[in-house]
Amino acid sequence: MRAVSDRADEFLKKYHMGPEEIALHRCTRSFLEEMGRGLRGEETPVLMLPTYLTLEGELPRDRSVIVVDAGGTNFRSAVVTMTAGGPVIEDLTVQPMPGSRGAVTKEAFLDQVSDILLPLTGKSRRVGLCFSYAAEILPNRDGRVVAISKQVQITGSEGMLLGEEISAALAAKGAPGVEFVVLNDTVAAVLGGVAGLEDEVFDGYAGLIYGTGVNTCYSERRENIAKLSTPWPAASMIINMESGGFCGVPQGTFDRRLDAGSMDAGKCLYEKMVSGRYQGEVIYHALRQGAEDGLFSSGLADTLRALEGLELVEADAFAARPYGGGLLSAACGSERDRELVYTIIDRSVERAARLVCCNLAAVLEQADLGRSIHRPACVVAEGSTFYKGYLFRRKLERLCHTYITEELGRHLVFRRVENANLLGTAAAALLA
C-alpha cells in the first residue's frame, strides 16, 4: 500500500507544485542571468537598483535623525541617536501603513505621513525613509516610486518623489527645510547589521527580507554596475535587487491562479510564490483543488470548499500542532486527512525555501562571498515569516548547507539585529 504522503506528492506533481520543480542549479543560474541584465541596464524584472549608499564609513555620534519605516503592514516612525553607549530610539510610534486597509490617494498619503512626522521635526530636520517597495534611488538619495506591491494601494503614486514631496508637505505645515535619504527595507537591514555586528568579522554582508514580501540586497563592485552613469567615488555600492520580481522559474497551477486574482497580475511572480503575504493563498488553492479531486474525506472537503481563503499563520499553526485546536486540525476527520494536509503544507514551504536558497546562492556567487569556512558571508535577515514560520527557516538552513556550502563551496551565517531597519535607516541618514 502506498504511503499517504506519496499520494500528496503525486497530487502536487500533477499541478507542477512540488518542490522538485525548483532545480537548484538551474534556478541559481537564472537568478544570476537576470542580475547581470539588471546591472547592465537591460530589461528585466529583477531591477538591480543602485542605492548610492555604501557599507563604508564611520557613523557620527550624538546626532539625532528622524527615521521612518514604511513597511508592508506597519508605518513606524522614531528619533534615533547613535551614542558611544549604543543607539537610542525615542518617540517610536507604530501605525497602519497608509493604503494597507483600503486605497488612498497620493495626496492623502502625503497628508498622513507629514502629519505623523511634523511633531518630530523639532528634534531633527534630517529624515531617513525606509521604503519597502520598488523605488529608483536618485544620486541625491531621494526616491522615485516605481511600483507599490504587497496589495497596498496608493493611487497616483507611480513616479512620486518621496523625499521632495513629503518635505513640501511638511513645509506647508510649518516645517521647512526637512531633508530626506530614501532607502529600501532590505538595504536598511544590511546597514543595521553592519552597525550592530561591528565586533564580528565576515566576508561581506547581504540583506534578506522574508516577511510580507521578499527581497535581497548586497554590495556590488563599482566596475560591475555598468548602467551607473553618475560618478561614484567608493569601490562598491549597495544594490537593491528587488528580487521579488524574478520570474525565471515556471509557475505551477496554483501560482497562476493566485496571480490571476491579484491586483498586479503578471508582476512580482517570485514574491507571490514564496512570501508570507501570498504563501497561505498558494496552500489554500492546493487544498481546495485537493477537495475537488477527492483527495480528502468528505467532511474535510466540505470544510475546505466553504473556506474563502487561508492565512499562512493558519497553515503554520497546523504544522506546529496538527492535533491542536486550529481550523485545519479541527477539520481533519482521519489520520489520512491529517497526513495529506501536513504533507501539502510541508512541500509548499520546502518549495519556497528552495527558491530563497537559489536567491541567496546567486548573491554569494555574484559578489564572490563566503569562500572561507572561518570567515563566512553574513546574511542579515529580517521579516516575521523568516523568524516566526514553523517550517521555513530550518528548511532554508538545511538547503543552504547541502547546496550552497557542500556543492558551491561557499559559507554563510544568518544574523538578526534588533531594530535593524530603524538602525540602518538612521545610519543611511547620518552617512549620506
N, C-alpha and C positions, 0 to 999 in steps of 0.2 A: 504493500500500500504506500502511495506517495506521501511524503511529508506534507503537512498543510502549508508550510512556508513555501514549498516548491510551487504549489498552486497559485499563491500570491505572486511569486516571481514570474510565472508564466503569464498571468494576467497583466502585470506591468510591462513585460516584454511585448505583448500584443499591441500595446498602445505606445511603445517606444519611450517608456518612462522608467526603465530600470537603470540602476547606477552603471551597469556595464556599457550603456550607450555613450558614456563620457570616457573616451580613450585618453588617458592622462597625457601621453607624449604628444599626440596629435592636437589636443586642446591647448597645451602649453605653446606649441609652435604657432598655432593660430593666434593666440594672445600676442606673441612676440611680433608676428607679422603686422597685426593691427597697431601695436605700439610704434613700430617703425614708420608706418604710414602717418600716424599722428605726429610724430616728431618731425617728419618731413613736410608737414602741412598738407598732406593729401586727404582726400575724402575718406572718412572713417567714423564710425560711431564711438570709437574709443578716442576721445578728443585730445588727450595728452596736453592739457592746458598749462602754459607757463604761469608761475606764481609770482615771479620777481621777488622771491624770498629764498634765503639760503640757510643752511644749518650752521653757518659760521657766525662768529661774533660773540661779544660779551654783553650780558644783559645789564642795562643801567639799574642801579639800586635806588630805592626810596623815591621813585617817581610813579605816581598813580595814573592809571589809564582806565577808561570805561571799556568793558568787554560785553559783547552780545553774542549769544549762541542761538542762531535761528535754525532749529532742528526740524526733523520730520514730524515731531509731535509737539514739542515744547519750545517756547521762546524764553531764554534765560538772559538776564542782564545783571551786571555787578560792577563793582570797582575793585581793581586788583593792583596791589603794590608789591613789587619784588624787594624784599628786605634781606639783610645779612642773615637773619634768623629763619628765612623761608618766605614763601608768598603769603600775603594777607588778602583775603577775599571779604569784601564788605558789601552791604546793601544788595544782597542777592535776592532776586525775585524770579519766580517761575510762572509763566502764563501760557495758555494755549498758543501755538503757532498761528498767526493770522492766516486764514484760508484753510485751516485744517478741519474746521467744523462747518464748512459751507463756503461758497465762493465769496470773495471780497474783491473790490476793485483795487487797482494800483493806488488810487488816491486814498482809499480807506486804509490800505496797508501803510502808506507813508504817514497818515494821521495817527494811527495806532502806535507805530514804532516811535515816532517823535514824542508822543505823549509819555511813553514809558521812559525814554532817555532824558527828557527835559529835566527832571529833578536831579539827575546825576551830573549835569554839566557844570554845576558849581564846584565839583571836585576835580574835573579834568575836561579839556576840550580835545582830547585825543581818544579816538574810539577804534578798537579792533572789532571787526564784524565777521564772525564765523558763519558762513552761509552754506547750508547743507544741500545745495542744488547747483546745477551747472551754471557757472558764470565765467566769462572771459575776464581774467585779471589784466588790467592795463599797466603800462610802465609806471604810472603814478600810483599804482596799487589800489585804485578804485576797481569796482567790479561791474561788468555789464551782464545782466541776466541773459542766459542762453535759453534755459528751459526750467520750468518748475515741475517736479515729479512727485512721487510718493502720494499721489492723489490730493495734494494741496492745490487749491485753486486761487490764483491771484490774477484776475483778468486784466489784460493790457500790460502785463509785467515784462514781456519779452523786449529786450533792448534797454530796460531800465538801468540807469547808472546809480547803483545803490548808494555809494557814499555821497555823491554830489546831490542827489535828490533828497536823501534824508537830512543832509546838512542844510539844504534850503528850507525844508520843512521846520527844522529847529530854529533857523534864523527868523522865520516868520513868526515864531512863538517867543522870540526874545532871547535866543541863544545863538548869536552869530559866531562864525569862525571855528566851527567844530570840524576837525579833520578825521578822515576815515582811512583805515587799512582793511581791505576786504580779503578774506581767505576762505578756503573750503574747510569743512569739518575734519576731513582726513589729514589735511596739512596742519591744522591746529593740533590734532592728536600727536603727530610726529614731532612737532616743535615742543609740545608739552612733555613728551617723552624725553627729549634731549635735555630739557630744563630740569626734569625730575629724576633723571638717572645719571647725573653727571659723575657719580662715584663709581660707575661701571664702565667697562671698555668693550665696545662692539665694533664689528667690521661694517659699520654703516647702519642706517635706520630705514625702515619702511613703515607706513601707516596703513592700518586696516580698519575700516568701519564696517561692522556687520550687525546691524540692528534693523530699524525700519527699512533702510536701504542698504546698499553695499557699495564700497568704493575703496580704492587704494592710491597711495602716492609713494614717491621715493625721490632720491636726489640723483639727478642725471648730469653727466659731464657736459659742460658748455658746448664742446665741439659736436656733440651728438644732436643738439637741438637745432636742426637745420632751418626750421621755419622762423627762428628768432632773428628779427631784423634790428631790434633795439640793442645798442651797446650794453654789455653786462660784464662788470669787472671781475666778478667772482669766478672760481674754477668750476662751480656747479650751481644748479638751481633746482629747487623742489618742483617736481612735475605732478600736477593733479591729473590722474589718469582719466577720471570719470569712467571707470571700468564697468559701471552698471549698464552702459550702453552696448557692451560687447555682444556680438551676435554670431560668433564664429563656431558655434556648435548647433546641431539640429534640434529644433523644439520637438517635444513629444505632443501627443494629442491634447493632454490636459493643459500644457503650457499654452497651446494655441487657443484653447477655449478661454483661459484666463485673459490672455492678451486681447482677444476679440471683444471682451466685455469691459476693458479698461478705458479710461479717458484718453490715454495716449497710445492707442493701438499701433503696433509696429515699432515702438521705441522701448529702450531700456529692457531688452529681452533677457539678458543675463540677470539683471536685478530681479526680474519677475520670476526667474527660475529658482532663485536661492534666498532672497531676503525675507526678513521677518514679516514685512508688510504683506507679502504675497504667498509665502510657503504654505500657510494654513489653507489658502484657497486652492492651491495645487492639490493638496491632500484631500480637500473636500471634493474636488472634481473626480479624483481617483475613487474615493469611497462611494460617491453617487453612481459612478459607472459600474462599480462592483455590485451595487444593489440591483442595477438594471440587468447585469449579466448573470444573476443568480449565484453570485459568489458567497453570499451570506445567508443566514437563516431569515425566514420571512419577517420575524419580529424586528431584527436589526435593519433589514432592508426597508421596512416601513418607516422606522425612525430616521434613517438616512434620507429617504425621499422627502420627509417633512422638513428637513433642515433647509434653511435659506443660505447658510454659509458656515464656515468653521474658522476659528482663530487658531494661530499656531500655538498659543498658550494652552488651548484645549487639547490639541494633539500631543503636546509635550506633557500635559498632566496625565494623559493615558499612558504614555511611555514610561513615566516615572512611577505610576501606580495603576497598573492595568486592572487591579481588583479594587480600586478606590471608588469614591463616590462621584466621579466626574461624569459628564454627559455620555461619552463613548463607552466607558466601563459599565455604566448602568444599562446601556442599550444592548450589550453583548449577551446573547442568550445561551451561549455554549462556549466551551474551551476552544472549539474550532473557530468561532467568530473572533474570540479574543486574539488568537494567534494570527489570523488573517489581518485584522486591523493593525496589530502591532507590527507585523512584517511590512505592510504597506507604508506605515509611518517611518519605520526604520530605514527602508530602502530609499524613501524620498529624501530623508535627511542625509543619507550616505551620498546620494547623487549631488546634493547641494555642496557637501564637503569636498567632493571630488572637483567640482567646478572652482571652488575657492582655492583649493590646493594648487590647481593649474595657474590661477591668477598670481598667487604668491611665487610659484616656481618661475614664472615669466619675469617677475620683478627681479628676483635674485639673479637670473641669467642675464638680463639686460644690464643691470647695474654691476654685475660681476662681484656679488657679495657672498660671504659665508663659506669661503674655501677652507678655512682653518677650524678644526674642532674646538680649539681653545678660545677662538675669537669669532663667535657666530654673528650673523646678522640679527638685529633686534627688530621685531615686528611689534610696534605699539598698537595694541588692539583696543578698540572701543566699540560699544554697542550692546544693548540689552540681550539681543539674540545670541551673541557670542558667549556672554557670561551666564545668562540665565537658562539658555536652552539645555534640556536634559541630555540630549544625544550628540549635538553638533560638535562641541569643542573636542571631545575625546576622539571622535572620528577624524576630525581635521588633523589633530596632532599625530595620530597613527599614520595617516596618509602622508603627512609631511616627513615622517621618519622613513617610511618604506619607499617613497618616491623621491622626494627632494634630497634626502640625505643618502640613502642607500643606492639609488640609481643615478642621481645627478651629482652626488658628491658635495653637496652644499649643506651648511648647518644654520639653523635659525632657532631663536627662542621667542616666546611671546611674553610681553610685559604689559602690565597695567599700571598707569599712573593716576592717582586720584585727581579728579578735576582736570584731566589732561587737556580737554578742549578749552577751558577757561584760561589755563596757564599758557597754552600755546598761542591762543589769541592775544593774550597780553604780551607775550614775547614778540609776536609779529608787530604789534603796535609800537613797542619800545625799540625794536631793532630797525624798523623801516625808516 
